[in-house]
Amino acid sequence: MLTVRAVDGKDPAPVIYSKNLSVNIDSKIVKNSPIIFTSSKNSEKISKLTQKGAKIEIMSDNFLIKETLEILWEKYRLNSMLLEGGADIISSFLKENLIDEFHILKSPRTLGNGHPLFDSENKKLFETFFSKVLSTTCDKDTIEVFQRN
């Protein structure tokens, strides 16, 4: 879990994007009262998650990430986000021009089958709008930081 440790402050609010509400009700993140954006109408699961402290935001089937960011600001007063995720969620943020900085961890280890981080369209967007500002190694991994031009 992402927590504030080195300084005084409030822990970040977990935000989950799950169109089909595939969140495990017993997962650790649910215990931290996440805000969950979904287009699922599964009232039984919504009720169980709400009882555990989750805040559910039901969206249209084809909701835009910008709509969720407006809700995060207007309803929860959250104005910044650390986005962790795979190719699909990162692609959504990139296509809506909502990323200021990328931290990409490259590892020789393989985790499942996953999707490539960038398809050809996103790769072109990334190469056009971002520049590498830092590259460092940690054991066998490489961490690269890219910022918007």
SULZICOR-V542794 format. One record per residue. N is the residue number from 1. RES is the residue in one letter. D_LAST is the distance of its C-alpha to the last C-alpha in Angstrom with 2 decimals. Layout:
n->(N	N)
res->(RES	RES)
d_last->(D_LAST	D_LAST)
//
This chain:
n->(1	2	3	4	5	6	7	8	9	10	11	12	13	14	15	16	17	18	19	20	21	22	23	24	25	26	27	28	29	30	31	32	33	34	35	36	37	38	39	40	41	42	43	44	45	46	47	48	49	50	51	52	53	54	55	56	57	58	59	60	61	62	63	64	65	66	67	68	69	70	71	72	73	74	75	76	77	78	79	80	81	82	83	84	85	86	87	88	89	90	91	92	93	94	95	96	97	98	99	100	101	102	103	104	105	106	107	108	109	110	111	112	113	114	115	116	117	118	119	120	121	122	123	124	125	126	127	128	129	130	131	132	133	134	135	136	137	138	139	140	141	142	143	144	145	146	147	148	149)
res->(M	L	T	V	R	A	V	D	G	K	D	P	A	P	V	I	Y	S	K	N	L	S	V	N	I	D	S	K	I	V	K	N	S	P	I	I	F	T	S	S	K	N	S	E	K	I	S	K	L	T	Q	K	G	A	K	I	E	I	M	S	D	N	F	L	I	K	E	T	L	E	I	L	W	E	K	Y	R	L	N	S	M	L	L	E	G	G	A	D	I	I	S	S	F	L	K	E	N	L	I	D	E	F	H	I	L	K	S	P	R	T	L	G	N	G	H	P	L	F	D	S	E	N	K	K	L	F	E	T	F	F	S	K	V	L	S	T	T	C	D	K	D	T	I	E	V	F	Q	R	N)
d_last->(30.84	27.94	29.63	29.15	31.14	30.06	30.13	32.05	30.50	30.68	29.75	26.89	28.23	28.19	26.96	28.07	27.26	30.41	31.40	34.82	35.31	35.72	35.39	38.19	40.25	41.31	37.92	36.87	33.87	36.30	38.20	35.20	35.33	32.18	30.88	31.21	29.83	32.10	33.75	36.88	40.15	41.90	43.76	45.48	42.33	40.62	43.75	43.79	40.13	40.71	43.84	41.83	39.48	36.60	35.23	35.02	32.97	34.33	32.00	32.69	32.60	29.31	27.47	23.78	21.64	20.73	24.50	24.80	22.13	24.14	27.25	25.80	25.08	28.19	30.69	29.54	27.30	24.53	21.07	18.99	19.30	19.16	19.25	21.51	22.66	23.06	21.60	22.99	21.60	18.12	18.21	19.34	16.51	13.88	15.84	16.02	12.29	13.27	11.29	8.91	9.76	11.99	14.95	16.79	20.34	21.97	25.71	28.64	30.43	30.69	30.87	32.58	31.65	28.48	25.99	23.21	19.90	18.37	20.54	19.74	18.01	15.74	15.11	13.92	11.56	10.26	10.08	8.42	5.51	5.35	6.31	9.65	10.40	14.00	16.83	20.32	23.56	26.07	29.34	28.68	25.33	21.82	19.08	15.46	12.57	9.08	6.30	3.84	0.00)
//
